[in-house]
Amino acid sequence: MRQPDRSGTKPGRFSIPLRAAIALPVALILIASVGFQEVTQHDNSTRLIDTTSIRLLDALTVTTNNRLANFLEVPFAAQQALGDAIVRYRLATPGNMEPVYRHIVGTFHDLYQDQPQISVMSFGSAQGEFAGVRRKDNHYNLMLLDGSTQGKLVIYKENAPGAAAASFAGYDPRTRPWYAPFARTGQAGWSDIYANYDEYAEVTISAASPVRENGQLLGVVDADVKLSDLNRFLRDETLRGSGSVAITDGQGVLIAHSGNSPVLSDGHAGIARGERLSLAQSEDPVLRAAAAWVSKTPQDQSVSFHDTVDGRAYSGRVTPFFDKRGLHWRIVTLVPDSDLVGDIRASTHRAALLLAALAITGLLLCLWVIGWVTRPIHRTAQAANRLAQGDWLTKINTRSPIRETATLVKAFNTMARQVDLAFNTMRDQLRLDGLTQLLTRQGLLEEVNWPEQRPAILCLIGLDGFRTINDNLGYDTSSRLLQAVAERLRNHLPCLALLARIGGDEFAVICVDPTQAADETGAQVLALFASPFVSGDDEIMVSASVGVVEGMLSSDVLPEWLRNASVAMGEAKRRARMSSVVFEPDMLERLRDLSRLTSDLRQALDHDQFLVHYQPVIAMTDGQISGVEALVRWQSPTRGLVPPAMFIPIAENSDLILALGDWVLRTATRDIAALIDRLPPHFELHVNVSARQLIQSDFIHTLRQALQESGLPPHYLTLELTESVLIERGGHTVERLREIRSLGVKIAIDDFGTGYSSLSYLGTLPFDCLKIDKSFVDTICVSSQDTAVVAAILHMARGFGVTAVAEGVETEDQALRLREMGCSHAQGYWFGRPVPLNELNWRTL
């Protein structure tokens, strides 16, 4: 039978497949794709531009390279000719440089007047004399340093001695960049770029050659080329057009370029005045664009590239320029594409824009059609968003002519109904604890989401020893116990309350608008645990610890309340069973102190800050030391000597007790083994062992290893375990004690009398000593009840055939009373405090 449609929508009478609806705009896009012919044309134009740019860049680069080589060859040949003439005609005469400068003047006039790249020709002698001729704006100045100039470099206004234009004291040509390197190597070459030693200080590069006669250095000749002349040379390149040509050194620092921007810094942008700029620092944006290509191209390789600067396309080339005389430069050429192929790229760009316009038109049409087709899908997505935001009653009423979308809408409406049902079920599971049917933590937060704060009292209840109940009685019994606790809370709380189970064995009670004080409420909650709980066929007595917080409550502060209540509950557990503690702010500070103490304790183990002190155990019959108890002390560099009562409980509640206990055991056995020859045969070393140590699977191995490494005979060692540990651990403890005694090590039950163990259970334990708790010894002289307890323990020890040791003996009266009662051994401050082993008073030993 056909099911009725409950979705609220029906497919239209006329519908077409979604595929056909999408195919229509796709067909329109395909028709418009005829425009791909324009793309092909664009590709052809691009290839033409690339080919032409490569050819023209090749021509420009080769021409610039050849012209630069010729440009530099002239000054190099000129200075070499000058050097040959000085040797041939013996022009260099110490103290008189007139023959040299007259020859240079004649050479400039006759041979190099039409070679503007030579700005200076000069000769510096090995004696530090100098003669040269400078060309400045087609005018020649004699530069002279010899005996006639009284040790100064004089620059004359003409090309012969006369009126001086400038003079410089302390000039020595032998220190100049064009002299020293070539005098040292004996080879001709190009100098580094430097500033002239004259009033203009123009940046120059020199062609230089050493002059020798019969193997003796006469001096160095040079011909200078100013970088400004190199700039003019590059600007005169006819193939450049409106492009740019630059020459850089191997590090991309400018030597010359064809633009009008400076090559040297003017002192701005953090660059020292007069320092040569790099391509990246140039004022010319075209040159800056080439900087990246120069920096990533190896110096001996060429690279072609394309870049766009200020909306203008450029083709570029980086080419190495090598001169056999030591120049390693690069020629950088950039030419705008408009210079190469006219407006081909612009025409291609216009065609591309037209094609893009056609494509956009087709795309808009396609989007309109797709929007019309997918409008129901969009509304379905909006409904899905509302569904995701918790609007479970969302439903779509849109009809669609498209068969597939109509089916989608119908399926969504069906899904929305199912999600609503599933969410309500899941929400109940999140809000309510499945075992107790109390609120969960999340449910409690939702319930407390009041419009404004309300007075309330929060009681956080933690069951004491629940894990032991779970281990001993099983999961089913412990689950029924939790249900019984929840039922009693539900039925017997004295106030209107919200109840929640927020942990495995933790319950939260929030009394709203309370009529009594917080401590009274905590006491009433504790009173509910005064009688046993029925769990199946069992009646179980369980105690609890309660942390209480009071104040004005709202959902945003509830997490903080729960944290504070947990802190208070922890304080209650530390005080005693069945305790209720109201939270106080200083508890958080104590908790932080505890955390810091734990951190310091971990560091103490790593930095060897612990000591072992020894307290003597005295034989009451003769007053001699019959043994010692090893007691750990913490010597903190910041806290001083920390008492064990502060750090032992922290170590017990963490894994630190394992490492600490192992260290104490090894240290104590090693210390006593070193004195073995001085000790009586029945001497006993007492070492405390924690419950955490005892249950470790490798404890027997650790014990055996400590004895072997120290060399202490096993019968000298007595391990002390508290009575409560022996009772709580059950049969597993008995087996572990038997393993210990099988090694020859003795067992002492510490703090005896406080653990409420039965005689029948005590009879199953293998042990060698009972240590009477200090609390009974303190009042042995004034309390007949405690005296009776001590007498019973002594009688019990004799019955079991074991030794009894009274702890905490602090007065002579206590010692006498214990001796009268027949106590065989004792320890306490009356006999000796715990001290380092070397300070122990061994009495008659």
CORWODA-V869375 format. One record per helix or strand. SS is the DSSP state (h for helix, s for strand). FROM is the first residue (numbers start at 0). LEN is the number of residues. If there is no record, write none. Layout:
# CORWODA-V869375
SS_FROM_LEN ; SS_FROM_LEN
This chain:
# CORWODA-V869375
s_15_1 ; h_17_71 ; s_92_1 ; s_95_1 ; h_97_13 ; s_119_6 ; s_129_7 ; s_138_7 ; h_146_3 ; s_151_5 ; s_163_6 ; h_172_3 ; h_179_6 ; s_188_2 ; s_193_2 ; s_202_11 ; s_215_11 ; h_226_9 ; h_237_3 ; s_243_5 ; s_252_5 ; s_263_1 ; s_275_1 ; s_277_1 ; h_278_3 ; h_284_11 ; s_302_7 ; s_311_11 ; s_327_9 ; h_336_5 ; h_343_45 ; s_401_1 ; h_402_29 ; s_431_1 ; s_438_1 ; h_440_7 ; s_453_10 ; h_465_8 ; h_474_18 ; s_496_5 ; s_505_7 ; h_517_10 ; s_532_3 ; s_537_3 ; s_543_10 ; h_554_21 ; s_579_3 ; h_585_21 ; s_609_10 ; s_624_12 ; s_639_3 ; h_643_9 ; h_655_18 ; h_675_3 ; s_683_5 ; h_690_4 ; h_698_12 ; h_713_3 ; s_716_6 ; h_722_7 ; h_730_12 ; s_745_7 ; h_758_4 ; s_768_4 ; h_773_5 ; h_783_17 ; s_802_4 ; h_811_9 ; s_824_2 ; s_834_1 ; h_836_3
